[in-house]
Amino acid sequence: MTDQEIAETLRRMSDRVANLIFHADVDWIDIEIAINEMRDFCREHLPERLELFEMIYPPRFERLWEQFGPPARPRYVVVSIDLPWSLTSGAVVEKKSQLEAAK
């Protein structure tokens, strides 16, 4: 591959990751997988530039995710409660935000 082709491939890969962040309902792990694909490509074709890659691309995608990624999904915790009837006793899932609000 020529330097121009390598640069064009990295640009396309970068655009793809940015578009995933902007337009898709994906989890961060999907973004991380795409970044790792870019990293592997860079390691294969430009190993002397891997440090530069790490300084530019991962922080850029993290900033984009923080600014444009999907809103934070509710986190759940399991709490155990004892109720007088047996069918519903045991673990009940509550939103973490509701638990914190009750404190």
PyMOL CGO cylinders between C-alpha atoms (Angstrom):
from pymol import cmd
from pymol.cgo import CYLINDER

trace = [
    CYLINDER, 0.00, 0.00, 0.00, 1.18, 3.49, -0.75, 0.3, 1, 1, 1, 1, 1, 1,
    CYLINDER, 1.18, 3.49, -0.75, 1.29, 6.17, 1.93, 0.3, 1, 1, 1, 1, 1, 1,
    CYLINDER, 1.29, 6.17, 1.93, -1.66, 7.85, 0.24, 0.3, 1, 1, 1, 1, 1, 1,
    CYLINDER, -1.66, 7.85, 0.24, -3.72, 4.65, 0.34, 0.3, 1, 1, 1, 1, 1, 1,
    CYLINDER, -3.72, 4.65, 0.34, -2.86, 4.09, 4.00, 0.3, 1, 1, 1, 1, 1, 1,
    CYLINDER, -2.86, 4.09, 4.00, -3.88, 7.65, 4.87, 0.3, 1, 1, 1, 1, 1, 1,
    CYLINDER, -3.88, 7.65, 4.87, -7.14, 7.28, 2.91, 0.3, 1, 1, 1, 1, 1, 1,
    CYLINDER, -7.14, 7.28, 2.91, -7.94, 3.99, 4.66, 0.3, 1, 1, 1, 1, 1, 1,
    CYLINDER, -7.94, 3.99, 4.66, -7.35, 5.52, 8.09, 0.3, 1, 1, 1, 1, 1, 1,
    CYLINDER, -7.35, 5.52, 8.09, -9.54, 8.48, 7.15, 0.3, 1, 1, 1, 1, 1, 1,
    CYLINDER, -9.54, 8.48, 7.15, -12.36, 6.16, 6.07, 0.3, 1, 1, 1, 1, 1, 1,
    CYLINDER, -12.36, 6.16, 6.07, -12.02, 4.10, 9.23, 0.3, 1, 1, 1, 1, 1, 1,
    CYLINDER, -12.02, 4.10, 9.23, -12.07, 7.26, 11.33, 0.3, 1, 1, 1, 1, 1, 1,
    CYLINDER, -12.07, 7.26, 11.33, -15.16, 8.53, 9.51, 0.3, 1, 1, 1, 1, 1, 1,
    CYLINDER, -15.16, 8.53, 9.51, -16.87, 5.21, 10.14, 0.3, 1, 1, 1, 1, 1, 1,
    CYLINDER, -16.87, 5.21, 10.14, -16.22, 5.39, 13.89, 0.3, 1, 1, 1, 1, 1, 1,
    CYLINDER, -16.22, 5.39, 13.89, -17.44, 8.99, 14.03, 0.3, 1, 1, 1, 1, 1, 1,
    CYLINDER, -17.44, 8.99, 14.03, -20.59, 8.06, 12.11, 0.3, 1, 1, 1, 1, 1, 1,
    CYLINDER, -20.59, 8.06, 12.11, -21.25, 5.19, 14.51, 0.3, 1, 1, 1, 1, 1, 1,
    CYLINDER, -21.25, 5.19, 14.51, -21.10, 7.67, 17.36, 0.3, 1, 1, 1, 1, 1, 1,
    CYLINDER, -21.10, 7.67, 17.36, -23.29, 10.26, 15.62, 0.3, 1, 1, 1, 1, 1, 1,
    CYLINDER, -23.29, 10.26, 15.62, -25.92, 8.10, 13.97, 0.3, 1, 1, 1, 1, 1, 1,
    CYLINDER, -25.92, 8.10, 13.97, -26.13, 4.65, 15.53, 0.3, 1, 1, 1, 1, 1, 1,
    CYLINDER, -26.13, 4.65, 15.53, -27.48, 3.37, 18.79, 0.3, 1, 1, 1, 1, 1, 1,
    CYLINDER, -27.48, 3.37, 18.79, -24.35, 1.49, 19.78, 0.3, 1, 1, 1, 1, 1, 1,
    CYLINDER, -24.35, 1.49, 19.78, -22.59, 0.75, 23.01, 0.3, 1, 1, 1, 1, 1, 1,
    CYLINDER, -22.59, 0.75, 23.01, -19.08, 1.99, 23.74, 0.3, 1, 1, 1, 1, 1, 1,
    CYLINDER, -19.08, 1.99, 23.74, -17.75, -1.55, 23.26, 0.3, 1, 1, 1, 1, 1, 1,
    CYLINDER, -17.75, -1.55, 23.26, -18.69, -1.33, 19.57, 0.3, 1, 1, 1, 1, 1, 1,
    CYLINDER, -18.69, -1.33, 19.57, -16.71, 1.90, 19.28, 0.3, 1, 1, 1, 1, 1, 1,
    CYLINDER, -16.71, 1.90, 19.28, -13.79, 0.30, 21.08, 0.3, 1, 1, 1, 1, 1, 1,
    CYLINDER, -13.79, 0.30, 21.08, -13.83, -2.63, 18.63, 0.3, 1, 1, 1, 1, 1, 1,
    CYLINDER, -13.83, -2.63, 18.63, -13.71, -0.23, 15.67, 0.3, 1, 1, 1, 1, 1, 1,
    CYLINDER, -13.71, -0.23, 15.67, -10.83, 1.71, 17.30, 0.3, 1, 1, 1, 1, 1, 1,
    CYLINDER, -10.83, 1.71, 17.30, -8.96, -1.56, 17.80, 0.3, 1, 1, 1, 1, 1, 1,
    CYLINDER, -8.96, -1.56, 17.80, -9.43, -2.37, 14.11, 0.3, 1, 1, 1, 1, 1, 1,
    CYLINDER, -9.43, -2.37, 14.11, -7.88, 1.00, 13.27, 0.3, 1, 1, 1, 1, 1, 1,
    CYLINDER, -7.88, 1.00, 13.27, -5.07, 0.38, 15.75, 0.3, 1, 1, 1, 1, 1, 1,
    CYLINDER, -5.07, 0.38, 15.75, -4.32, -3.02, 14.20, 0.3, 1, 1, 1, 1, 1, 1,
    CYLINDER, -4.32, -3.02, 14.20, -4.27, -1.46, 10.73, 0.3, 1, 1, 1, 1, 1, 1,
    CYLINDER, -4.27, -1.46, 10.73, -1.86, 1.22, 11.94, 0.3, 1, 1, 1, 1, 1, 1,
    CYLINDER, -1.86, 1.22, 11.94, 0.30, -1.37, 13.70, 0.3, 1, 1, 1, 1, 1, 1,
    CYLINDER, 0.30, -1.37, 13.70, 0.51, -3.37, 10.49, 0.3, 1, 1, 1, 1, 1, 1,
    CYLINDER, 0.51, -3.37, 10.49, 1.17, -0.52, 8.04, 0.3, 1, 1, 1, 1, 1, 1,
    CYLINDER, 1.17, -0.52, 8.04, 2.70, 2.28, 10.15, 0.3, 1, 1, 1, 1, 1, 1,
    CYLINDER, 2.70, 2.28, 10.15, 4.19, 0.75, 13.30, 0.3, 1, 1, 1, 1, 1, 1,
    CYLINDER, 4.19, 0.75, 13.30, 6.48, 3.74, 13.77, 0.3, 1, 1, 1, 1, 1, 1,
    CYLINDER, 6.48, 3.74, 13.77, 3.37, 5.97, 13.99, 0.3, 1, 1, 1, 1, 1, 1,
    CYLINDER, 3.37, 5.97, 13.99, 1.43, 3.93, 16.56, 0.3, 1, 1, 1, 1, 1, 1,
    CYLINDER, 1.43, 3.93, 16.56, 2.27, 6.34, 19.37, 0.3, 1, 1, 1, 1, 1, 1,
    CYLINDER, 2.27, 6.34, 19.37, 0.95, 9.23, 17.28, 0.3, 1, 1, 1, 1, 1, 1,
    CYLINDER, 0.95, 9.23, 17.28, -2.20, 7.20, 16.56, 0.3, 1, 1, 1, 1, 1, 1,
    CYLINDER, -2.20, 7.20, 16.56, -2.74, 6.73, 20.33, 0.3, 1, 1, 1, 1, 1, 1,
    CYLINDER, -2.74, 6.73, 20.33, -2.36, 10.46, 20.93, 0.3, 1, 1, 1, 1, 1, 1,
    CYLINDER, -2.36, 10.46, 20.93, -4.87, 11.45, 18.24, 0.3, 1, 1, 1, 1, 1, 1,
    CYLINDER, -4.87, 11.45, 18.24, -7.61, 8.93, 17.63, 0.3, 1, 1, 1, 1, 1, 1,
    CYLINDER, -7.61, 8.93, 17.63, -8.75, 7.36, 20.95, 0.3, 1, 1, 1, 1, 1, 1,
    CYLINDER, -8.75, 7.36, 20.95, -9.04, 10.74, 22.75, 0.3, 1, 1, 1, 1, 1, 1,
    CYLINDER, -9.04, 10.74, 22.75, -10.90, 12.19, 19.75, 0.3, 1, 1, 1, 1, 1, 1,
    CYLINDER, -10.90, 12.19, 19.75, -13.45, 9.38, 19.76, 0.3, 1, 1, 1, 1, 1, 1,
    CYLINDER, -13.45, 9.38, 19.76, -13.87, 9.59, 23.54, 0.3, 1, 1, 1, 1, 1, 1,
    CYLINDER, -13.87, 9.59, 23.54, -14.66, 13.32, 23.25, 0.3, 1, 1, 1, 1, 1, 1,
    CYLINDER, -14.66, 13.32, 23.25, -17.13, 12.67, 20.45, 0.3, 1, 1, 1, 1, 1, 1,
    CYLINDER, -17.13, 12.67, 20.45, -18.79, 9.92, 22.51, 0.3, 1, 1, 1, 1, 1, 1,
    CYLINDER, -18.79, 9.92, 22.51, -19.10, 12.19, 25.55, 0.3, 1, 1, 1, 1, 1, 1,
    CYLINDER, -19.10, 12.19, 25.55, -20.57, 14.97, 23.44, 0.3, 1, 1, 1, 1, 1, 1,
    CYLINDER, -20.57, 14.97, 23.44, -22.72, 13.11, 20.89, 0.3, 1, 1, 1, 1, 1, 1,
    CYLINDER, -22.72, 13.11, 20.89, -23.04, 9.50, 22.09, 0.3, 1, 1, 1, 1, 1, 1,
    CYLINDER, -23.04, 9.50, 22.09, -26.35, 8.08, 23.24, 0.3, 1, 1, 1, 1, 1, 1,
    CYLINDER, -26.35, 8.08, 23.24, -27.67, 9.43, 26.52, 0.3, 1, 1, 1, 1, 1, 1,
    CYLINDER, -27.67, 9.43, 26.52, -26.61, 7.53, 29.60, 0.3, 1, 1, 1, 1, 1, 1,
    CYLINDER, -26.61, 7.53, 29.60, -28.68, 4.42, 29.98, 0.3, 1, 1, 1, 1, 1, 1,
    CYLINDER, -28.68, 4.42, 29.98, -30.17, 3.79, 33.41, 0.3, 1, 1, 1, 1, 1, 1,
    CYLINDER, -30.17, 3.79, 33.41, -28.04, 1.55, 35.55, 0.3, 1, 1, 1, 1, 1, 1,
    CYLINDER, -28.04, 1.55, 35.55, -29.69, -1.14, 37.61, 0.3, 1, 1, 1, 1, 1, 1,
    CYLINDER, -29.69, -1.14, 37.61, -28.77, -2.73, 40.90, 0.3, 1, 1, 1, 1, 1, 1,
    CYLINDER, -28.77, -2.73, 40.90, -30.29, -5.75, 42.58, 0.3, 1, 1, 1, 1, 1, 1,
    CYLINDER, -30.29, -5.75, 42.58, -31.72, -5.32, 46.04, 0.3, 1, 1, 1, 1, 1, 1,
    CYLINDER, -31.72, -5.32, 46.04, -33.19, -8.03, 48.19, 0.3, 1, 1, 1, 1, 1, 1,
    CYLINDER, -33.19, -8.03, 48.19, -36.45, -7.43, 50.00, 0.3, 1, 1, 1, 1, 1, 1,
    CYLINDER, -36.45, -7.43, 50.00, -38.75, -9.70, 51.97, 0.3, 1, 1, 1, 1, 1, 1,
    CYLINDER, -38.75, -9.70, 51.97, -42.43, -9.36, 51.21, 0.3, 1, 1, 1, 1, 1, 1,
    CYLINDER, -42.43, -9.36, 51.21, -45.28, -11.15, 52.95, 0.3, 1, 1, 1, 1, 1, 1,
    CYLINDER, -45.28, -11.15, 52.95, -46.15, -13.17, 49.84, 0.3, 1, 1, 1, 1, 1, 1,
    CYLINDER, -46.15, -13.17, 49.84, -43.76, -15.72, 48.46, 0.3, 1, 1, 1, 1, 1, 1,
    CYLINDER, -43.76, -15.72, 48.46, -44.18, -15.25, 44.69, 0.3, 1, 1, 1, 1, 1, 1,
    CYLINDER, -44.18, -15.25, 44.69, -42.64, -11.81, 44.64, 0.3, 1, 1, 1, 1, 1, 1,
    CYLINDER, -42.64, -11.81, 44.64, -40.18, -12.05, 47.50, 0.3, 1, 1, 1, 1, 1, 1,
    CYLINDER, -40.18, -12.05, 47.50, -36.50, -12.11, 46.69, 0.3, 1, 1, 1, 1, 1, 1,
    CYLINDER, -36.50, -12.11, 46.69, -34.51, -9.87, 44.42, 0.3, 1, 1, 1, 1, 1, 1,
    CYLINDER, -34.51, -9.87, 44.42, -36.20, -6.85, 42.92, 0.3, 1, 1, 1, 1, 1, 1,
    CYLINDER, -36.20, -6.85, 42.92, -34.47, -4.70, 40.34, 0.3, 1, 1, 1, 1, 1, 1,
    CYLINDER, -34.47, -4.70, 40.34, -34.60, -0.97, 40.99, 0.3, 1, 1, 1, 1, 1, 1,
    CYLINDER, -34.60, -0.97, 40.99, -33.11, 1.89, 39.06, 0.3, 1, 1, 1, 1, 1, 1,
    CYLINDER, -33.11, 1.89, 39.06, -29.98, 3.14, 40.73, 0.3, 1, 1, 1, 1, 1, 1,
    CYLINDER, -29.98, 3.14, 40.73, -31.20, 6.71, 40.43, 0.3, 1, 1, 1, 1, 1, 1,
    CYLINDER, -31.20, 6.71, 40.43, -34.35, 5.84, 42.38, 0.3, 1, 1, 1, 1, 1, 1,
    CYLINDER, -34.35, 5.84, 42.38, -32.28, 4.28, 45.13, 0.3, 1, 1, 1, 1, 1, 1,
    CYLINDER, -32.28, 4.28, 45.13, -30.02, 7.31, 45.34, 0.3, 1, 1, 1, 1, 1, 1,
    CYLINDER, -30.02, 7.31, 45.34, -33.02, 9.64, 45.40, 0.3, 1, 1, 1, 1, 1, 1,
    CYLINDER, -33.02, 9.64, 45.40, -34.49, 7.72, 48.34, 0.3, 1, 1, 1, 1, 1, 1,
    CYLINDER, -34.49, 7.72, 48.34, -31.35, 8.25, 50.45, 0.3, 1, 1, 1, 1, 1, 1,
]
cmd.load_cgo(trace, "trace")
